């Protein structure tokens, strides 16, 4: 289990928690919001470990009984709410929070409840939780983790301190991948750009053999797209779909590729490239394609995304996109 110092970025949230602990003003209810993979659970767990550490410092000692229990996932005063169905029901909230919160902490001063995917709470579940948030015991701390705070009742939002995770800088993700996971610099550049500030997503990509194969296949297609017939390109996409790969990720990758080429055309600076290993292909493409051409291609990729979201036939949406790409000299 990582401590604050081991969690990249999110300094505004770490500082808030540390100030709250130092001033003895820990709130009874928090909402940590951010997309999956950004570190909500890690931050909540690190915060809980500080509160349950027997040293009383702002940095957990990691050696006391409380810390060891937290790190092993067996601390009786740290409860993670689980659910077996699609939604978190009123029974889940009652049985795991409301029915136990009146029992004082076994050790220390706090009893902490972490609710992952809290946006899945039904309205009834939120109303049941609201009663606890309105009149919590002095020792209780509730931490709701969510990708969508808009799903909460206004009364829940108004009674919680809301902390929103921020996307990390590409450089922070790149450094983490190269230093901690020993990923090559060239691949780290791609994963960092592709993850758009989401460390968890970058790590998953770096550790996924399937994603690396997908990258290689897409690169081969993009570098040879000018000489490929539309039917061959569509076969590529069909293959990707049949292998249950994410078409939206493919479109993201294509956008990244053409934005890289456009950036190089504007700046002529190879150091700014994400696809540094593909300098020759990008240089050649930037010379034969105009600014308008790149803009048309990027718009076509975005239109393909919109069509797919509107359930337009996949082959038609992709064919229209490929026609624009070929018409614009790629």
C-alpha positions as CSV (number, residue, x, y, z in Angstrom):
1,X,0.0,0.0,0.0
2,X,1.6,3.3,-1.1
3,X,2.1,6.3,1.2
4,X,1.6,9.9,0.0
5,X,5.2,10.2,-1.0
6,X,4.9,7.1,-3.3
7,X,1.8,8.4,-5.0
8,X,2.7,10.6,-8.0
9,X,1.1,14.1,-8.2
10,X,-2.2,15.1,-6.5
11,X,-0.3,17.4,-4.1
12,X,-3.3,19.6,-3.5
13,X,-5.2,16.6,-2.0
14,X,-2.3,15.3,0.0
15,X,-1.7,18.9,1.4
16,X,-5.4,19.2,2.3
17,X,-5.4,15.9,4.2
18,X,-2.2,16.7,6.0
19,X,-3.4,20.1,7.1
20,X,-6.7,18.6,8.3
21,X,-4.8,16.1,10.4
22,X,-2.3,18.6,11.8
23,X,-5.1,21.1,12.8
24,X,-7.3,18.3,14.2
25,X,-10.0,19.2,11.7
26,X,-10.5,16.0,9.8
27,X,-14.0,16.0,8.2
28,X,-16.6,13.3,8.7
29,X,-17.2,13.0,4.9
30,X,-15.1,13.4,1.8
31,X,-15.7,12.8,-1.9
32,X,-12.6,12.0,-4.0
33,X,-13.5,12.3,-7.7
34,X,-11.6,11.4,-10.8
35,X,-11.7,8.8,-13.6
36,X,-10.7,5.2,-13.0
37,X,-6.9,4.8,-12.6
38,X,-6.1,8.2,-11.3
39,X,-5.3,7.1,-7.8
40,X,-8.5,7.7,-5.7
41,X,-8.2,4.4,-3.8
42,X,-4.5,4.9,-3.2
43,X,-5.0,8.4,-1.8
44,X,-7.9,7.2,0.4
45,X,-5.9,4.3,1.7
46,X,-2.8,6.5,2.4
47,X,-4.9,9.0,4.3
48,X,-6.5,6.2,6.3
49,X,-3.1,4.8,7.2
50,X,-2.0,8.1,8.6
51,X,-5.2,8.4,10.7
52,X,-4.7,4.9,12.0
53,X,-1.0,5.0,12.6
54,X,-0.1,4.9,16.3
55,X,2.8,7.3,15.9
56,X,0.5,10.3,15.5
57,X,2.7,11.9,12.8
58,X,1.8,13.2,9.4
59,X,3.8,10.4,7.8
60,X,2.9,6.8,8.8
61,X,5.6,4.8,10.5
62,X,4.7,1.6,8.6
63,X,6.0,-0.4,11.6
64,X,3.3,0.0,14.3
65,X,0.5,-2.5,14.8
66,X,-2.0,-0.2,13.2
67,X,0.1,0.4,10.1
68,X,0.8,-3.3,9.6
69,X,-2.9,-4.0,9.9
70,X,-3.8,-1.4,7.3
71,X,-1.0,-2.6,4.9
72,X,-2.2,-6.2,5.2
73,X,-5.8,-5.2,4.7
74,X,-6.9,-6.4,8.1
75,X,-7.5,-3.3,10.2
76,X,-10.8,-3.6,12.0
77,X,-11.4,0.2,11.9
78,X,-10.9,0.5,8.1
79,X,-13.9,-0.8,6.2
80,X,-14.2,-1.0,2.5
81,X,-17.8,-1.2,1.3
82,X,-18.4,-3.9,-1.3
83,X,-21.4,-4.8,-3.4
84,X,-22.3,-7.9,-5.4
85,X,-24.8,-6.4,-7.8
86,X,-24.5,-3.7,-10.5
87,X,-25.6,-1.0,-8.0
88,X,-24.8,-0.3,-4.4
89,X,-28.1,-1.0,-2.7
90,X,-29.7,0.4,0.4
91,X,-29.1,-2.9,2.1
92,X,-25.4,-2.7,1.3
93,X,-25.2,0.8,3.0
94,X,-27.3,-0.3,6.0
95,X,-25.4,-3.5,6.7
96,X,-21.9,-2.3,6.0
97,X,-22.1,1.3,7.3
98,X,-25.2,2.3,9.2
99,X,-25.5,-0.9,11.3
100,X,-21.8,-0.8,12.4
101,X,-20.9,2.9,12.6
102,X,-22.2,3.2,16.2
103,X,-19.6,0.6,17.4
104,X,-16.6,2.6,18.6
105,X,-13.1,2.1,17.1
106,X,-11.2,-1.0,18.3
107,X,-8.0,0.9,18.3
108,X,-7.2,4.6,18.0
109,X,-9.4,7.6,17.4
110,X,-11.0,6.9,14.0
111,X,-13.2,4.5,12.2
112,X,-12.9,4.9,8.5
113,X,-15.3,3.8,5.7
114,X,-14.1,3.8,2.1
115,X,-16.8,3.4,-0.6
116,X,-15.4,2.6,-4.1
117,X,-17.5,3.3,-7.1
118,X,-19.8,5.4,-4.9
119,X,-21.7,6.7,-8.0
120,X,-23.3,3.3,-8.1
121,X,-25.3,4.0,-5.0
122,X,-29.1,4.0,-5.6
123,X,-31.1,7.0,-4.5
124,X,-32.4,4.9,-1.6
125,X,-28.8,4.0,-0.6
126,X,-27.8,7.7,-0.8
127,X,-30.7,8.7,1.4
128,X,-29.7,6.0,3.9
129,X,-26.1,7.2,3.9
130,X,-27.3,10.8,4.2
131,X,-28.7,10.2,7.7
132,X,-25.3,8.9,8.8
133,X,-23.5,11.9,7.2
134,X,-25.8,14.4,8.9
135,X,-25.3,12.9,12.4
136,X,-22.0,11.0,12.4
137,X,-20.2,9.8,15.5
138,X,-17.1,12.0,16.3
139,X,-14.7,9.2,15.3
140,X,-16.3,8.4,11.9
141,X,-14.7,9.3,8.5
142,X,-16.5,8.4,5.3
143,X,-14.6,8.6,2.0
144,X,-16.7,8.3,-1.2
145,X,-14.7,7.5,-4.3
146,X,-16.3,8.3,-7.6
147,X,-15.8,8.9,-11.3
148,X,-19.0,10.9,-11.5
149,X,-19.9,13.2,-8.5
150,X,-22.9,14.5,-10.5
151,X,-24.6,11.2,-9.7
152,X,-24.9,12.2,-6.0
153,X,-27.8,13.9,-4.4
154,X,-27.3,17.7,-3.8
155,X,-27.7,17.0,-0.1
156,X,-24.8,14.5,-0.2
157,X,-22.6,16.9,-2.1
158,X,-23.3,19.8,0.3
159,X,-22.3,17.7,3.4
160,X,-19.0,16.4,2.0
161,X,-15.7,18.0,1.3
162,X,-15.1,17.5,-2.4
163,X,-11.6,16.9,-3.7
164,X,-11.1,16.4,-7.4
165,X,-8.0,14.6,-8.7
166,X,-6.1,16.4,-11.5
167,X,-4.5,14.8,-14.5
168,X,-0.8,14.3,-14.1
169,X,1.8,15.9,-16.4
170,X,3.0,13.6,-19.2
171,X,6.6,14.1,-17.8
172,X,5.5,12.7,-14.4
173,X,3.9,9.6,-16.0
174,X,6.9,9.1,-18.3
175,X,9.3,9.3,-15.4
176,X,7.3,6.8,-13.4
177,X,7.2,4.3,-16.3
178,X,10.9,4.5,-17.0
179,X,12.1,4.6,-13.4
180,X,9.7,2.2,-11.7
181,X,8.6,-0.1,-14.5
182,X,11.8,0.0,-16.7
183,X,9.8,0.9,-19.8
184,X,11.9,2.4,-22.6
185,X,11.8,6.1,-23.1
186,X,10.3,5.9,-26.5
187,X,7.4,3.7,-25.4
188,X,6.9,5.8,-22.2
189,X,6.4,8.9,-24.4
190,X,3.6,7.1,-26.2
191,X,1.9,5.6,-23.1
192,X,2.1,9.0,-21.3
193,X,0.5,10.9,-24.1
194,X,-2.1,8.2,-24.7
195,X,-3.1,8.1,-21.0
196,X,-3.9,11.8,-20.9
197,X,-2.8,12.3,-17.3
198,X,-4.1,9.0,-16.0
199,X,-1.3,7.1,-14.3
200,X,-3.3,3.9,-13.9
201,X,-4.2,3.8,-17.6
202,X,-0.5,4.3,-18.5
203,X,0.6,1.5,-16.2
204,X,-2.0,-0.9,-17.6
205,X,-0.9,-0.1,-21.2
206,X,2.7,-0.6,-20.3
207,X,2.0,-3.9,-18.8
208,X,-0.4,-5.2,-21.4
209,X,1.1,-7.3,-24.2
210,X,-2.2,-7.0,-26.1
211,X,-1.9,-3.2,-26.1
212,X,1.7,-3.3,-27.3
213,X,0.7,-5.6,-30.2
214,X,-2.2,-3.3,-31.0
215,X,0.2,-0.3,-31.2
216,X,2.5,-2.2,-33.5
217,X,-0.4,-3.2,-35.8
218,X,-1.7,0.4,-35.9
219,X,1.7,1.9,-36.6
220,X,2.2,-0.5,-39.5
221,X,-1.2,0.5,-40.9
222,X,-0.6,4.3,-40.4
223,X,2.8,4.2,-42.0
224,X,1.5,2.3,-45.0
225,X,-2.0,3.8,-45.3
226,X,-1.3,5.6,-48.5
227,X,-0.5,2.4,-50.5
228,X,-3.3,0.3,-48.9
229,X,-6.7,-0.3,-50.5
230,X,-9.8,0.7,-48.5
231,X,-10.8,-2.9,-48.3
232,X,-7.5,-3.9,-46.7
233,X,-7.8,-1.0,-44.2
234,X,-11.3,-2.2,-43.3
235,X,-10.0,-5.7,-42.8
236,X,-7.5,-4.3,-40.4
237,X,-10.3,-2.7,-38.4
238,X,-12.5,-5.9,-38.6
239,X,-9.6,-7.9,-37.2
240,X,-9.2,-5.4,-34.3
241,X,-12.9,-5.6,-33.6
242,X,-13.0,-9.4,-33.8
243,X,-10.1,-9.5,-31.2
244,X,-12.4,-7.5,-28.9
245,X,-10.0,-4.5,-28.9
246,X,-11.3,-1.0,-28.1
247,X,-12.0,0.9,-31.4
248,X,-12.1,4.2,-29.5
249,X,-8.5,3.5,-28.3
250,X,-7.6,2.9,-32.0
251,X,-9.0,6.3,-32.9
252,X,-7.2,7.9,-30.0
253,X,-3.9,6.4,-31.3
254,X,-4.6,7.7,-34.8
255,X,-5.3,11.2,-33.5
256,X,-2.0,11.1,-31.5
257,X,-0.1,10.1,-34.7
258,X,-1.5,12.8,-36.9
259,X,-1.3,15.5,-34.2
260,X,2.4,14.5,-33.9
261,X,2.9,14.9,-37.6
262,X,1.1,18.3,-37.6
263,X,3.1,19.5,-34.7
264,X,6.3,18.5,-36.5
265,X,5.2,20.3,-39.6
266,X,4.7,23.5,-37.6
267,X,7.8,23.3,-35.4
268,X,10.3,21.1,-37.3
269,X,11.5,20.1,-33.8
270,X,12.0,16.3,-33.5
271,X,12.4,16.7,-29.7
272,X,8.7,17.5,-29.4
273,X,7.7,14.2,-31.2
274,X,5.8,11.6,-29.2
275,X,6.6,9.0,-31.8
276,X,10.4,9.7,-31.8
277,X,11.3,6.3,-33.2
278,X,9.2,7.1,-36.3
279,X,10.9,10.3,-37.2
280,X,11.5,9.3,-40.8
281,X,7.9,8.4,-41.5
282,X,6.5,11.5,-39.7
283,X,9.0,13.8,-41.5
284,X,8.0,12.4,-44.9
285,X,4.3,12.6,-44.1
286,X,4.7,16.3,-42.9
287,X,6.4,17.2,-46.2
288,X,3.7,15.8,-48.5
289,X,0.6,16.8,-46.5
290,X,-0.6,20.4,-46.0
291,X,-1.9,22.0,-42.9
292,X,-5.5,21.8,-44.2
293,X,-4.9,18.1,-44.9
294,X,-4.0,17.3,-41.3
295,X,-6.9,19.3,-40.0
296,X,-9.3,17.5,-42.3
297,X,-7.9,14.1,-41.2
298,X,-8.2,15.0,-37.5
299,X,-11.8,16.1,-38.0
300,X,-12.6,12.9,-39.9
301,X,-11.3,10.8,-37.0
302,X,-13.4,12.8,-34.6
303,X,-16.5,12.4,-36.8
304,X,-15.8,8.6,-36.9
305,X,-15.9,8.6,-33.1
306,X,-19.2,10.5,-33.0
307,X,-20.7,8.2,-35.6
308,X,-19.7,5.1,-33.6
309,X,-21.2,6.6,-30.5
310,X,-24.4,7.2,-32.4
311,X,-24.4,3.5,-33.4
312,X,-23.7,4.2,-37.1
313,X,-22.5,1.0,-38.9
314,X,-18.9,0.5,-37.9
315,X,-17.6,-0.3,-41.4
316,X,-19.4,2.7,-42.9
317,X,-18.0,5.1,-40.2
318,X,-14.4,3.8,-40.7
319,X,-14.7,3.8,-44.5
320,X,-15.7,7.4,-44.6
321,X,-12.8,8.2,-42.3
322,X,-10.2,6.3,-44.4
323,X,-11.5,8.0,-47.6
324,X,-10.8,11.4,-46.1
325,X,-7.3,10.3,-44.9
326,X,-6.4,9.0,-48.4
327,X,-7.9,12.1,-50.1
328,X,-5.7,14.4,-48.1
329,X,-2.4,12.9,-49.4
330,X,-1.4,10.5,-46.6
